[in-house]
Amino acid sequence: MKYLLLTVLLFGLLAILQAQDDLPFLSDEKKLSGIWFLKATVSQRRQTGEQTVVAFPHSLTCPEEGILEIRNTFMSGGQCIKILLRMQKTEEPGQYSNFFRHNLFYIYELPVKDHYIFYMESIPFEKKFQEGHLIGKCPKENLEALEEFKEFIQRKGLLQENIIVPEQRERCVPIHDGAHKNHKC
């Protein structure tokens, strides 16, 4: 009898914890196809010092049912590095995974038009790591979306002081080249 009561209490607690994510999950992955901009990012690691983070447009595609691909460029050591992240939809609503389910991604649809939160939990080497990203269709800052993002990450236990709002650039130009163009809406 005690085990039955304990089981019921655990499932109730799990339902309450899942209800804390009061944002809806992504309803249709085809909505994500196109160009997106990283508006804000946060991780559990504390950022040291003042650093400017530069973000370039992301290309999201759904090449087949249940697969989501993100193509991005980032700058490292003055060089432009292109990456492809391929995620497989899991049985859980709004959840994707890669690297043999070591990285779990949750995609939340914000009430702010054309804004989503990508939330990642990774469990490498028995230690949990969390990260969140606010993306939008336009590179311009949206304070309402940023507030939703802040509330969400607070519920996940991440610190608002770890949020980084990156500088938007239209394309990556290696450091030895000069000009950087900004995207206009």
VENZI-V475778 format. One record per backbone hydrogen bond with DSSP energy under -0.5 kcal/mol. NH is the residue of the N-H (numbers start at 1). CO is the residue of the C=O. Records with the same first field share a line. If there is no record, write none. Layout:
NH: CO + CO
This chain:
5: 1
6: 2
7: 3
8: 4
9: 5
10: 6
11: 7
12: 8
13: 9
14: 10
15: 11
16: 12
17: 13
18: 14
19: 15
20: 16 + 17
21: 18
22: 20
24: 109
26: 107
31: 28
32: 29
33: 30
34: 60
36: 58
37: 136
39: 37 + 134
40: 134
41: 164
42: 132
44: 130
51: 49
53: 51
54: 52
55: 167
57: 169
58: 36
59: 71
60: 34 + 58
61: 69
67: 64
68: 87
69: 61
70: 85
71: 59
72: 83
74: 81
76: 79
79: 76
81: 74 + 79
82: 80
83: 72
85: 70
86: 84
87: 68 + 85
88: 97
89: 66
90: 95
95: 92
96: 105
97: 88
98: 103
102: 98 + 99
103: 98
104: 102 + 121
105: 96
106: 119
107: 94
108: 106 + 117
109: 24
110: 108 + 115
115: 112
116: 135
117: 108
118: 133
119: 106 + 117
120: 131
121: 104
122: 129
123: 102
124: 127
126: 123
127: 124
129: 122
131: 120
132: 42
133: 118
134: 40
135: 116 + 133
136: 37
137: 114
146: 142
147: 143
148: 144
149: 145
150: 146
151: 147
152: 148
153: 149
154: 150
155: 151
156: 152
157: 154
158: 153
162: 159
163: 160
164: 41
166: 164
167: 53
169: 55
170: 181
171: 181
175: 78
177: 174
